[in-house]
Amino acid sequence: MVKENLAEVEKKVLAACERAGRDPKEVTLIAVSKTKPIEMIEEAIEYGKKEFGENKAQEMKQKYEALPKDIIWHFIGHLQTNKVKYVVGRASLIHSVDSLHLAEAIEKESAKKDLVTDILVEVNVAGEKSKFGLNTDETEELVRNIAKLPHIRIRGLMTIAPYVDDPEENRQIFRSLKELSVDIQSKNIDNVLMDILSMGMTNDYEVAIEEGATHVRVGTGIFGERDYSIKE
């Protein structure tokens, strides 16, 4: 099932790139493996998938230790400061930094491990009260403050759009994040690259790609429905 689903999602990614006149190499498909067993991830690895996303720090640590070391892990969930130690050094990219307090905890752990951690700043473009992330008008100030931390490198922005039946409803949200990214990039802030735009999930990743996403996070479309009984 996983291999067939992956093939179908990749086909849709290619089609979206074609519609947008983009090079498919610009788009990274992250297989969101949160709550999924090792066996399903191994099936995706057999297919050739190398990039996986997790949203629980200790679950990611367990999978990191159990699976091949050439896997590229993305941490995409809300990260508590007391769980940072599990993620720094294991995740190639932390997608969900939404406060200076969290960034400082990542900085401290990164310094301890003598490495530079790549992060994205999470923006709540839609302003949903149930979601984490900054308002768009707060984003540049946080970016400037995090950019001063020597063991963190800001690679771009991330958003989680509302769940909608018609993905077209999220087009403006993705467009707004892209515009914000371009605006911040134009300021030429030291230690800020803005080369990654993480947006789009199973129900709307094609529209996200058309609007400039470089990373899309697809879980249900690859692994099937999530098992909500699994707790951290």
ABEGO torsion letter per residue (X at the ends): XAAAAAAAAAAAAAAAAAAAGBBAAABBBBBBABGBBAAAAAAAAAAGBABBBBABAAAAAAAAAABBAABBBBBABBBBAAAAAAABGABABBAABABAAAAAAAAAAAAAAGBBBBBBBBBBAAGBAABBEBBAAAAAAAAAAAAABAABBBAEBBBBBBBBABAAAAAAAAAAAAAAAAAAAAAGBBGBAGABBBBEBAAAAAAAAAAGBABBBBAAAAAEBBBAABBX
